């Protein structure tokens, strides 16, 4: 027994991906469910078949695959499918994708016939959003159709809609790849200018979007489908004059504009997105009933919408220093069959490790890249893309359970377990302390990612003004240590998309009723305080908006961090209750460090009691008792410099 599935060319691809079953086929390849034996997770592999083709066709297919990868690396959007990796097996390329159950819009229409106009508008708004991002990057899809619109498993906000199959897409700067007598795309969804052989551009994508939505409400594309005579179909499309839809309701006029004969009369994808969103209102896309869901997947659907976490894993406890940086790139590539949607992370071998510096303001300011002019007013919650994170499970954003400079989203994962996703701002001092990273450019931004640790994964987006945006995920229960980097990759891609689309939002100072927002964290510990707990401390290094500070020892005696937090009432789920100069708090020993936190102000948010607090962490090689005694001494000194708690 070889262990090779029926029809599989090999059992293991690239020495690590073991094929399990065939889940879909296409004109130039097949998609397999597989196991990544190195990382111990399920993936999807698309085999791009090149064997038994003429040499010119093999070269064409290989170049198209590589072009897909280049296109994928240039796009980051929650409604565009992402690539994990591209590997070679026996000279043929394979695309490695994370496996998620889904259905195509085409399969849903085959089952239901038509969809209500409002649901179609909701789907179309997301697809138009994806096209707008692609067009802004100079990329034309060229094959928008129902089979290339994927609907994921339903979540709290409805199914996630993703545009797939950029395999024949091209950028304005890249030469078109064609072959004699090869028709790229799907004729029934061609724009008139494409059908006449006059070329394809972003306006043609808009027409194809309109034709796709037309098919969703009418049950067929504007000029029906190929009945065996492709040339006759192309002639009908080329003459123009799309029949007025009969079932489109509020979509009728917009479909007419999307499928206008004159490309100049069509709206842009961004304009179409706005119009479709307005028509959809609060309507969700239709649920994509997934076939053959296994018991583990069905059980995962029963996960609760919210999770209560122990204090030992509360906000502020995530590592900030001493992590190595690894590549994390999200790329957009379609190539998945209609039964799956891919949300993937690519970690190719990037340049050698080394310190990563932010691009200079002079080099990027002219391109409109976002910076942070007023740290105290920057709102990290505006950079959490809930829609993309809901791929993994129901998401609850909790701005009152994070560091002052951050925002948190709790994810109840469909696969089991609970995860906290953070977006936090850092200043230049903090960003410069991070070294050893492999940089990767995503449009106008440089991104670095840390090698994952147990229950933790982290990346940084470097801004031109020296600030950084940290995105991270932390396991919040005892269900084990899953690979959280896919969550970070998707979350970071969403953050980049929000940066490009809307920039960084503003907010009031996070705790205007308390004293901490206007108190420099470094001022709470003076040299005498530090010398009592750390040998030969360095000068203080302030963090973002002066809401944090750290000191290290010149003699290698460890370090001290002091940071302002928002969170749940202290001591509810762990730690030893202690009083710090009249401020109630807790002490918790951890391997290699001791964490102390004391309350400054109590308030109510989200229907629960919260506190504004100060956290002090003493790291070093001493015993638990020694580290906690030092942390207690430092916290008592800091508390003594603040007014009584309120």
C-alpha positions in Angstrom: 0.0 0.0 0.0 1.5 3.3 -1.1 -0.7 5.7 0.8 -1.2 7.8 -2.3 -4.8 9.0 -2.8 -6.5 7.9 -6.0 -5.4 10.2 -8.9 -2.6 11.8 -6.9 0.8 12.2 -8.7 2.7 11.8 -5.4 2.0 11.2 -1.8 4.0 14.1 -0.4 4.6 17.4 -2.1 7.8 19.4 -1.4 8.7 17.0 1.4 6.1 18.2 3.8 2.5 18.4 2.3 0.8 14.9 2.4 -2.1 14.7 0.0 -5.3 13.4 1.6 -8.2 13.8 -0.9 -9.1 15.5 -4.1 -11.6 18.3 -3.5 -11.8 20.1 -6.9 -10.5 20.2 -10.4 -10.2 22.9 -13.0 -8.9 23.5 -16.5 -5.2 23.5 -15.6 -5.1 21.9 -12.2 -6.6 20.2 -9.2 -7.1 21.1 -5.6 -6.2 18.7 -2.8 -6.9 18.6 0.9 -3.5 18.0 2.5 -1.6 17.9 5.8 1.3 20.1 6.5 3.5 17.6 8.3 6.0 20.2 9.4 3.5 22.5 11.2 0.8 19.9 11.9 -2.1 21.6 10.2 -4.5 21.1 7.3 -3.9 23.0 4.1 -5.2 23.0 0.5 -2.8 22.4 -2.4 -3.6 23.4 -6.0 -1.6 21.5 -8.5 -0.9 23.4 -11.7 -0.6 20.7 -14.3 2.2 21.3 -16.9 3.0 17.7 -18.0 1.9 16.5 -21.4 1.5 20.0 -22.7 3.5 21.5 -25.6 6.7 23.3 -24.5 5.2 26.7 -25.3 2.2 25.9 -23.2 4.4 24.7 -20.3 6.4 28.0 -20.3 3.1 30.0 -20.5 1.6 28.1 -17.5 4.7 28.4 -15.4 5.0 32.2 -16.2 1.3 32.6 -15.4 1.8 30.9 -12.0 4.7 33.1 -11.1 2.8 36.1 -12.2 0.0 35.0 -9.9 2.4 35.0 -7.0 3.7 38.5 -7.9 0.1 39.7 -8.1 -0.7 38.0 -4.9 2.1 39.7 -3.0 0.9 43.1 -4.0 -2.6 42.9 -2.7 -3.9 42.8 0.9 -7.6 42.8 1.4 -10.2 41.0 3.5 -12.3 40.1 0.4 -9.5 38.7 -1.7 -8.2 35.1 -1.2 -4.6 34.8 0.1 -1.7 32.5 -0.8 0.4 30.5 1.7 3.3 29.4 -0.5 4.3 28.3 -4.0 6.5 25.1 -4.2 7.8 22.9 -7.0 7.3 19.2 -7.3 8.9 17.4 -10.3 9.1 20.8 -12.0 5.5 21.6 -11.6 4.2 24.5 -9.4 1.9 23.8 -6.5 0.0 26.6 -4.6 -0.3 26.1 -0.9 -3.4 27.5 0.8 -5.0 27.2 4.1 -8.1 25.0 3.9 -11.5 26.4 4.9 -14.8 25.1 3.9 -16.9 27.3 1.6 -19.0 27.4 -1.6 -18.9 29.5 -4.7 -21.7 31.9 -5.5 -22.0 29.8 -8.7 -22.8 26.6 -6.7 -25.3 28.5 -4.5 -27.1 29.8 -7.6 -27.1 26.3 -9.1 -28.9 25.2 -6.0 -31.2 28.1 -5.4 -31.7 29.5 -8.9 -31.8 33.2 -7.9 -31.1 35.3 -4.8 -33.0 38.3 -3.4 -31.7 41.7 -4.6 -30.6 42.9 -1.2 -28.5 39.7 -0.6 -27.0 40.1 -4.0 -26.1 43.7 -3.3 -24.4 42.6 0.0 -22.3 40.1 -1.9 -21.6 42.6 -4.7 -20.4 45.3 -2.3 -17.7 43.0 -0.9 -16.6 42.0 -4.4 -16.5 45.6 -5.6 -14.5 46.5 -2.5 -11.9 43.8 -3.6 -11.9 45.0 -7.2 -11.4 48.6 -6.0 -8.3 47.5 -4.1 -6.9 45.5 -7.1 -7.6 48.4 -9.5 -5.9 50.9 -7.2 -2.8 48.6 -7.4 -3.0 48.6 -11.2 -4.3 45.0 -11.4 -7.2 43.8 -13.6 -8.9 40.6 -12.6 -10.3 39.7 -16.1 -12.5 36.8 -14.9 -15.1 38.0 -12.5 -17.9 35.5 -12.4 -20.1 33.6 -9.9 -17.7 30.7 -9.7 -14.9 33.1 -8.6 -16.9 34.6 -5.7 -16.6 32.4 -2.6 -18.8 32.4 0.5 -17.3 31.1 3.7 -18.9 29.4 6.6 -21.3 31.8 8.3 -20.1 33.8 11.3 -21.6 36.3 13.7 -21.6 38.9 10.8 -22.6 36.5 8.1 -20.4 34.7 5.6 -17.2 36.2 4.5 -17.2 37.0 0.7 -13.9 36.6 -1.1 -12.9 37.1 -4.7 -10.7 34.4 -6.0 -8.9 33.2 -9.2 -6.5 36.0 -10.1 -4.8 33.4 -12.3 -5.3 35.4 -15.5 -5.1 38.8 -13.8 -2.5 41.2 -15.0 -1.1 44.5 -13.9 -1.0 47.5 -16.1 2.8 47.3 -16.0 3.0 43.6 -17.0 2.7 42.4 -20.6 -0.4 40.3 -21.4 0.2 36.6 -21.6 -1.7 35.0 -24.4 -1.4 31.9 -26.6 -2.7 31.2 -30.0 -6.4 30.2 -30.0 -6.5 30.5 -26.2 -9.5 32.5 -24.8 -8.7 33.7 -21.3 -11.7 34.3 -19.1 -15.4 33.2 -19.2 -17.2 34.5 -22.3 -20.7 34.8 -20.7 -19.3 37.5 -18.4 -17.2 39.4 -20.9 -17.6 43.1 -21.4 -18.5 44.1 -25.0 -15.1 45.6 -25.7 -13.5 42.3 -24.5 -15.8 40.3 -26.7 -14.9 42.5 -29.7 -11.2 41.9 -29.0 -10.5 45.5 -28.1 -8.8 44.7 -24.7 -9.7 44.5 -21.1 -9.2 47.1 -18.3 -10.6 48.0 -14.9 -13.9 49.1 -16.5 -14.2 45.6 -18.0 -14.0 44.1 -14.5 -16.9 46.4 -13.5 -19.0 45.1 -16.4 -18.2 41.5 -15.3 -19.2 42.4 -11.8 -22.5 43.7 -13.1 -23.0 40.6 -15.2 -22.3 38.4 -12.2 -24.9 40.3 -10.0 -27.3 40.1 -13.0 -27.0 36.4 -13.0 -27.5 36.2 -9.3 -30.9 38.0 -9.5 -32.1 36.7 -12.9 -30.7 33.2 -12.9 -28.5 33.7 -16.0 -26.0 36.2 -17.2 -27.2 39.1 -19.5 -26.8 37.2 -22.8 -27.3 33.7 -21.3 -24.5 31.2 -21.5 -22.5 29.4 -24.2 -24.7 26.8 -25.8 -22.0 25.4 -27.9 -21.4 28.4 -30.2 -18.9 30.6 -28.4 -18.5 32.9 -31.5 -22.3 33.6 -31.6 -22.3 34.4 -27.9 -19.3 36.8 -28.3 -21.1 38.5 -31.2 -24.3 39.0 -29.0 -22.2 40.5 -26.2 -20.1 42.6 -28.6 -23.3 44.3 -30.0 -24.2 45.4 -26.5 -27.7 46.3 -25.2 -28.0 44.3 -22.0 -31.7 43.4 -21.5 -33.3 45.1 -18.6 -33.5 42.7 -15.6 -36.9 41.7 -14.4 -36.2 40.5 -10.8 -33.6 43.0 -9.7 -35.8 45.5 -7.8 -33.6 48.2 -6.3 -30.6 46.9 -8.2 -32.2 47.5 -11.6 -30.8 50.9 -12.4 -27.3 50.2 -10.9 -27.0 47.0 -13.0 -27.8 49.0 -16.0 -24.9 51.4 -15.2 -22.5 48.6 -14.4 -23.2 46.8 -17.7 -23.3 50.0 -19.9 -22.0 49.5 -23.4 -19.7 52.5 -23.1 -16.9 51.8 -20.6 -16.7 55.5 -19.7 -20.4 55.4 -18.6 -19.7 52.7 -16.0 -19.0 53.6 -12.3 -15.6 52.7 -10.8 -15.4 49.7 -8.5 -15.2 52.0 -5.5 -18.3 53.9 -6.7 -20.1 50.6 -7.3 -19.1 49.4 -3.8 -20.7 52.5 -2.2 -23.9 52.1 -4.2 -24.2 48.4 -3.5 -23.6 48.9 0.2 -26.4 51.5 0.4 -28.8 49.1 -1.4 -27.8 46.2 0.8 -28.4 48.2 4.0 -28.0 45.8 6.9 -28.7 42.7 4.9 -26.1 39.9 5.1 -24.8 37.8 2.2 -26.7 34.4 2.0 -25.4 31.6 4.2 -23.2 29.2 2.3 -24.4 25.8 3.5 -21.2 23.7 3.4 -21.3 20.1 2.4 -19.5 17.3 4.1 -18.6 19.2 7.2 -16.9 16.8 9.6 -17.9 16.4 13.3 -15.0 18.6 14.5 -16.2 21.5 12.2 -19.8 21.0 13.4 -18.8 21.1 17.0 -16.7 24.2 16.4 -19.9 26.0 15.3 -21.2 25.8 18.8 -18.5 28.1 20.2 -19.9 30.9 22.3 -19.8 34.5 21.1 -17.9 35.8 24.0 -15.2 34.3 26.3 -14.2 35.3 29.8 -10.4 35.1 30.3 -8.3 34.6 33.5 -6.3 37.6 34.8 -3.1 35.7 34.2 -3.7 36.2 30.5 -5.2 39.7 30.8 -4.2 42.6 28.6 -0.7 43.8 29.0 0.8 40.4 29.7 1.9 39.7 26.1 5.7 39.7 25.4 7.1 42.8 23.9 10.9 42.1 23.8 13.4 39.4 23.0 11.5 37.8 20.1 13.1 37.0 16.8 11.5 38.3 13.6 10.3 36.0 10.8 8.8 36.8 7.5 5.0 37.0 7.3 3.5 37.9 4.0 -0.1 37.8 3.0 -0.6 37.5 -0.7 -3.6 37.3 -2.8 -4.1 34.3 -5.1 -6.9 32.5 -6.2 -6.7 29.1 -7.5 -9.0 27.4 -5.2 -11.9 25.2 -6.3 -15.5 26.2 -5.5 -15.6 24.1 -2.4 -12.9 25.9 -0.5 -11.8 29.4 0.5 -8.2 30.1 1.3 -7.0 32.5 4.0 -3.3 32.0 4.1 0.1 33.1 5.3 3.2 33.0 3.2 6.6 32.6 4.8 9.1 32.4 2.0 12.8 32.7 2.5 13.3 36.5 2.7 16.6 38.4 3.0 19.0 37.8 5.8 17.9 38.7 9.3 19.0 42.1 10.5 17.8 45.2 12.1 14.7 46.7 10.4 14.5 50.5 10.0 11.3 52.3 9.0 11.4 54.0 5.6 12.3 57.6 5.8 9.5 60.2 5.8 11.1 61.9 2.8 10.8 58.7 0.8 7.2 58.1 1.6 5.4 61.3 2.5 4.6 62.1 -1.1 2.8 58.8 -1.5 0.3 59.7 1.3 1.5 57.0 3.7 -0.1 57.3 7.1 1.8 58.6 10.1 0.7 59.5 13.7 0.7 63.3 14.3 -1.0 63.2 17.7 -0.3 60.0 19.6 -2.7 60.7 22.4 -5.6 61.0 19.9 -4.8 58.0 17.6 -7.4 55.3 17.9 -6.1 51.7 17.4 -9.6 50.3 17.4 -10.1 51.9 13.9 -7.4 49.5 12.6 -9.1 46.2 13.6 -10.9 44.8 10.6 -13.6 42.7 12.2 -14.9 41.3 8.9 -11.6 39.6 8.1 -11.1 38.3 11.6 -14.5 36.7 11.6 -13.1 34.1 9.2 -11.8 32.4 12.4 -14.8 32.9 14.6 -17.2 35.4 16.3 -15.3 38.6 17.1 -15.9 41.0 20.0 -14.0 44.3 20.1 -13.1 45.4 23.6 -11.3 48.8 23.7 -11.4 48.7 27.5 -9.3 45.6 27.9 -5.8 46.5 26.5 -2.9 48.9 27.0 -3.7 52.6 26.7 -2.0 52.5 23.3 -3.8 49.4 22.1 -7.2 47.8 21.3 -8.3 44.2 21.7 -10.6 41.9 19.8 -11.6 38.6 21.3 -12.1 35.7 18.9 -14.0 32.5 19.8 -12.5 30.3 17.2 -14.6 27.9 15.2 -11.9 25.3 15.6 -12.0 25.6 19.4 -10.1 27.8 21.8 -10.1 31.5 22.5 -7.7 34.1 21.1 -7.1 37.8 21.8 -6.0 39.9 18.8 -4.3 43.2 19.6 -3.5 46.3 17.6 -1.1 48.6 19.5 0.8 51.8 18.6 4.5 52.1 19.4 6.9 55.1 19.2 10.3 55.2 17.6 12.1 54.2 20.8 10.1 51.0 21.1 10.4 50.2 17.4 14.2 50.7 17.4 14.5 48.1 20.2 13.3 45.4 17.8 16.1 43.9 15.8 16.8 40.7 13.9 13.8 41.0 11.6 13.2 40.0 8.0 11.5 43.0 6.3 8.8 42.6 3.6 7.3 45.4 1.7 3.5 45.6 1.4 2.8 48.5 -0.9 4.1 51.6 0.9 4.7 49.9 4.2 7.4 47.6 5.6 6.2 44.7 7.7 8.2 42.5 10.0 7.0 39.5 12.0 8.4 37.6 14.9 8.9 33.9 15.0 5.9 32.4 16.8 6.2 31.4 20.4 3.8 29.1 22.3 0.5 30.7 22.2 1.7 34.0 20.7 2.5 35.5 17.3 3.4 39.1 16.5 4.1 41.5 13.6 4.9 45.2 13.2 3.9 47.6 10.5 6.5 50.3 10.3 5.3 53.9 9.6 7.4 56.6 7.8 7.4 58.8 10.9 9.2 56.2 13.0 6.1 54.9 14.8 5.0 51.3 14.4 1.7 49.4 14.6 2.0 46.1 16.4 -0.5 43.4 15.6 -0.5 40.2 17.7 -2.5 37.3 18.8 -2.4 35.5 22.1 -4.0 32.2 23.2 -6.4 32.9 26.1 -7.2 29.5 27.4 -5.6 26.1 28.3 -6.7 24.3 25.1 -3.1 24.1 23.9 -0.9 26.4 21.8 -2.3 26.6 18.3 -0.5 28.4 15.4 -1.8 31.9 15.8 0.2 33.4 12.9 -2.6 32.9 10.3 -4.8 35.1 12.5 -2.1 37.7 12.7 -1.5 37.6 9.0 -5.2 38.1 8.2 -5.5 40.8 10.9 -2.5 42.6 9.6 -3.7 42.5 6.0 -7.0 44.0 7.3 -5.1 46.7 9.1 -3.1 47.6 6.0 -6.3 47.8 4.0 -7.9 50.1 6.6 -4.7 52.3 6.6 -5.0 52.7 2.8 -8.7 53.2 2.8 -9.4 55.5 5.8 -6.2 56.1 7.7 -6.0 56.1 11.5 -9.1 57.3 13.3 -9.1 59.6 16.3 -10.6 59.2 19.8 -10.7 61.2 23.1 -7.9 60.4 25.5 -8.7 56.9 26.7 -9.1 57.7 30.4 -9.9 61.4 30.6 -11.5 61.0 34.0 -8.3 59.7 35.6 -4.8 61.0 36.0 -2.8 58.4 34.1 -3.4 59.7 30.6 -1.7 62.9 31.4 1.1 61.4 33.6 4.3 60.4 32.0 4.9 56.8 32.9 8.7 57.3 33.3 8.0 59.9 36.0 6.6 57.3 38.4 9.9 55.7 39.1 13.0 57.8 39.9 16.6 56.6 40.0 16.4 56.0 43.7 13.4 53.7 43.3 15.0 51.8 40.6 18.3 51.3 42.3 16.5 49.6 45.2 15.3 46.9 42.8 17.8 46.8 39.8 21.5 47.1 39.8 22.9 50.0 37.6 19.6 50.9 35.7 19.8 52.6 32.4 18.0 56.0 31.8 14.2 55.6 31.2 12.9 54.9 27.7 9.4 56.3 27.2 6.8 54.4 25.2 4.0 55.7 22.9 2.3 58.8 24.3 4.3 58.4 27.5 1.9 55.6 28.6 4.7 53.2 29.2 8.4 53.1 30.1 11.2 50.6 30.5 14.6 50.4 32.1 17.3 47.8 31.7 20.4 47.0 33.8 23.9 47.9 32.6 25.2 44.8 34.5 22.7 42.3 33.0 20.5 42.3 36.1 17.3 42.2 34.0 14.8 44.9 33.2 11.7 46.8 34.4 8.6 47.7 32.5 5.8 50.1 33.6 2.7 50.4 31.4 -0.8 51.8 31.7 -3.7 49.3 31.1 -7.4 49.2 30.9 -9.1 45.9 31.9 -11.3 43.9 34.2 -11.3 44.2 38.0 -8.0 42.9 39.3 -7.6 39.7 41.3 -10.8 38.1 40.0 -9.1 35.1 38.4 -5.5 34.9 39.8 -2.7 36.6 41.6 -2.1 37.5 45.3 -4.1 40.5 46.5 -1.8 43.2 47.8 -2.1 46.9 48.7 0.3 49.4 47.1 0.3 52.7 48.9 -3.5 52.6 49.2 -4.1 51.2 45.7 -5.6 47.7 45.5 -3.7 45.3 43.3 -2.3 41.8 42.7 1.0 40.1 42.4 1.6 37.2 40.0 4.8 35.3 39.6 5.7 33.8 36.2 8.7 32.0 34.9 11.5 34.6 34.5 9.5 37.6 35.7 7.0 38.9 38.2 4.0 41.0 37.3 2.4 43.5 39.6 -0.7 45.5 38.8 -2.6 48.1 40.9 -5.8 50.0 40.2 -6.0 53.8 39.8 -9.6 54.2 38.8 -12.7 52.1 38.7 -15.4 52.6 36.0 -18.0 50.7 34.0 -17.7 49.8 30.3 -19.5 47.3 28.2 -21.8 46.5 31.1 -19.0 45.3 33.3 -16.7 46.7 36.0 -13.4 47.9 34.7 -10.2 49.5 36.0 -7.6 51.9 34.8 -4.4 50.4 36.2 -0.6 50.5 36.3 1.4 47.3 35.6 5.0 46.8 36.7 7.0 43.9 35.4 10.4 42.9 36.8 12.3 40.5 34.6 15.5 38.8 35.6 17.3 35.6 36.7 16.3 35.7 40.4 13.9 33.5 42.2 10.1 34.1 42.1 10.3 35.6 45.6 13.2 37.9 44.7 11.6 39.1 41.5 8.2 39.7 43.1 9.7 41.5 46.0 11.5 43.9 43.6 8.3 44.3 41.6 6.3 45.1 44.7 8.9 47.6 45.9 8.7 49.4 42.5 4.9 49.3 42.3 4.6 50.7 45.8 6.9 53.6 44.8 5.0 54.3 41.7 1.6 54.2 43.5 2.9 56.6 46.0 3.4 59.3 43.3 -0.2 59.1 42.2 -3.4 60.5 43.8 -5.6 58.0 45.8 -7.6 55.7 43.6 -11.0 56.8 42.6 
